[in-house]
Amino acid sequence: MLKGKEFLEKIEKNIGKVIVGKENIIKMLTVCLIADGHVLLEDVPGTGKTKLAKALSRSIDLDYSRIQFTPDLLPGDITGLNIYNRKENEFELRKGPVFTNILLADEINRATPRTQAGLLECMEERQVTIDGETYGLKKPFFVIATENPIETAGTFPLPEAQLDRFMMKLSMGLPTEKEEIDILKMYMTDDPLLTLESVTDEEELLNLREEAKKVTVHEDILKYMTEIVDATRSLDGVVMGVSPRGLINLLKCVKAAAYLNGRDFATPDDVKEVAVNVLAHRVITGYGNTGKNSDLIENIIKETKVPTEVFS
């Protein structure tokens, strides 16, 4: 299982030429990529979300597309349209930007709910239906969506059903003073993204995905995850806890994290490593609750008994 660890090290080192001090974010993105999920990045503009997505696609030599979401964006602008070709006297498909490997959905909450829903089938089913005909998407298909948590004017909050489609919700966070100095030095003469080369390819990624599925998860670990998820449904002030889809996504991420950590079996530490990012955005709290969802999940993890079997 060292292949997974070596793969992660290659990705982290390569993206580190463009992004400074975000090793944990890079690892969580890689976990989602191996687990065949999607990521929602919530942060203020200028923290490197777009560069991170581009650097990831270049590191693995994958196709990349970007959509700037706006209030006048239509579902057909995302999926594509059948256009009448007068010369050939027939309709032909003009594929939209979803026909790619890595899709950056920039400021996704600026589009209307109808347009946001245009991504649902793509994200969940890995397919697009246009005028009654279904088209499969490329493998891998990985959505990195961004939203600005500060500016709310002209935005449409993501519905719970769409939030649940994102395997993880992450935040880049602002860099430290030392990291900002390193950023200035890195970008002193030119943008390092322009010369970034790939360190792996699509074939290796798909092979690693299949290997990660073989990671063993002990029954006590399954019970541990179930207890954490079940606890989110009975908290005071919580309107809706984590769904069964969230539990399945947690399992996928735990297996991917264990694989990238160089093991063929999962441990409670793998669960703790990914649980907050996988579960927090799926918890819906009432209006009177002012606490952070991440704090709720962390408290549940602290209070849940950790299994102590020999998991290997």
Sequence and secondary structure as in RCSB ss.txt:
>XXXX:A:sequence
MLKGKEFLEKIEKNIGKVIVGKENIIKMLTVCLIADGHVLLEDVPGTGKTKLAKALSRSIDLDYSRIQFTPDLLP
GDITGLNIYNRKENEFELRKGPVFTNILLADEINRATPRTQAGLLECMEERQVTIDGETYGLKKPFFVIATENPI
ETAGTFPLPEAQLDRFMMKLSMGLPTEKEEIDILKMYMTDDPLLTLESVTDEEELLNLREEAKKVTVHEDILKYM
TEIVDATRSLDGVVMGVSPRGLINLLKCVKAAAYLNGRDFATPDDVKEVAVNVLAHRVITGYGNTGKNSDLIENI
IKETKVPTEVFS
>XXXX:A:secstr
 HHHHHHHHHHHHHHTTTS S HHHHHHHHHHHHTT  EEEE  TTSSHHHHHHHHHHHTT  EEEEE  TT  H
HHHHEEEEEETTTTEEEEEE TTSSSEEEEETGGGS HHHHHTTHHHHHHSEEEETTEEEE  SS EEEEEE SS
  TT     HHHHTT SEEE      HHHHHHHHHHTSSS GGGG   SS HHHHHHHHHHHTT B  HHHHHHH
HHHHHHHTS TTEEE   HHHHHHHHHHHHHHHHHTT SB  HHHHHHHHHHHHGGG EE TT  S HHHHHHHH
HHHS    S   
